[in-house]
Amino acid sequence: MGAGSRRPVRLEVGRVARAHGLAGEVVVDLWGDGSRLAPGSVLATERGELTVEASRPQSHRHLVRFRGVEDRAGAEALRGLVLEAAPVELPGTLWVHELVGAVVVSTDGQELGVVEGLEENPASDLLVLSGGALVPLRFVVSFEPGGNVVVDVPAGLVG
């Protein structure tokens, strides 16, 4: 990479679990919907790009055939590979990679902390802030990537 160039942002979207059958198909654990596995989709791996030739859901996983993988030996060679793709642009959607590092402020301008991560919770996923505070995502009022996260939290929720 040259000076000033950056690696494109890629997110982990799945993992090759194992080979399936004799004709080169693999079982893929996928995070999100199956749109990442549409024919022609290109996924990045540590060994280079893989192009989806065909895919179909199977229970909570997907069966996928990648271009150039013709037999079980080729499919077995993919076992354990992490599949990555560029973030999907969906207006109004919050993405963890954009939230981490953002400053969280209340609607009255009080700085509450910096987002260190996200914790899944059945009622509402939680922003994990520096200092240990947790803020439910349902209290997020606004966020623009590269800016502050503005939250409207009830009094006493964050000390």
Secondary structure as the mmCIF struct_conf table of DSSP 4:
data_model
#
loop_
_struct_conf.conf_type_id
_struct_conf.id
_struct_conf.beg_label_comp_id
_struct_conf.beg_label_asym_id
_struct_conf.beg_label_seq_id
_struct_conf.end_label_comp_id
_struct_conf.end_label_asym_id
_struct_conf.end_label_seq_id
TURN_TY1_P TURN_TY1_P1 ALA A 3 GLY A 4
HELX_LH_PP_P HELX_LH_PP_P1 ARG A 7 VAL A 9
STRN STRN1 LEU A 11 HIS A 20
TURN_TY1_P TURN_TY1_P2 GLY A 21 GLY A 24
STRN STRN2 GLU A 25 LEU A 30
BEND BEND1 TRP A 31 GLY A 32
HELX_RH_3T_P HELX_RH_3T_P1 GLY A 34 LEU A 37
BEND BEND2 ALA A 38 ALA A 38
TURN_TY1_P TURN_TY1_P3 PRO A 39 GLY A 40
STRN STRN3 VAL A 42 THR A 45
TURN_TY1_P TURN_TY1_P4 GLU A 46 ARG A 47
STRN STRN4 GLY A 48 GLN A 58
TURN_TY1_P TURN_TY1_P5 SER A 59 HIS A 60
STRN STRN5 ARG A 61 PHE A 66
TURN_TY1_P TURN_TY1_P6 ARG A 67 GLY A 68
BEND BEND3 ASP A 71 ASP A 71
HELX_RH_AL_P HELX_RH_AL_P1 ARG A 72 GLU A 76
TURN_TY1_P TURN_TY1_P7 ALA A 77 GLY A 80
HELX_LH_PP_P HELX_LH_PP_P2 LEU A 81 LEU A 81
STRN STRN6 VAL A 82 ALA A 85
HELX_LH_PP_P HELX_LH_PP_P3 ALA A 86 VAL A 88
TURN_TY1_P TURN_TY1_P8 PRO A 91 GLY A 92
HELX_RH_AL_P HELX_RH_AL_P2 VAL A 96 LEU A 99
TURN_TY1_P TURN_TY1_P9 VAL A 100 GLY A 101
HELX_LH_PP_P HELX_LH_PP_P4 ALA A 102 ALA A 102
STRN STRN7 VAL A 103 SER A 106
TURN_TY1_P TURN_TY1_P10 THR A 107 ASP A 108
BEND BEND4 GLY A 109 GLY A 109
STRN STRN8 GLU A 111 GLU A 119
BEND BEND5 PRO A 122 SER A 124
STRN STRN9 LEU A 126 LEU A 129
TURN_TY1_P TURN_TY1_P11 SER A 130 GLY A 131
BEND BEND6 GLY A 132 GLY A 132
STRN STRN10 LEU A 134 PRO A 136
HELX_RH_3T_P HELX_RH_3T_P2 LEU A 137 PHE A 139
STRN STRN11 VAL A 140 PHE A 143
TURN_TY1_P TURN_TY1_P12 PRO A 145 GLY A 146
BEND BEND7 GLY A 147 GLY A 147
HELX_LH_PP_P HELX_LH_PP_P5 ASN A 148 ASN A 148
STRN STRN12 VAL A 149 VAL A 151
HELX_LH_PP_P HELX_LH_PP_P6 VAL A 153 PRO A 154
TURN_TY1_P TURN_TY1_P13 ALA A 155 GLY A 156
BEND BEND8 LEU A 157 LEU A 157
#
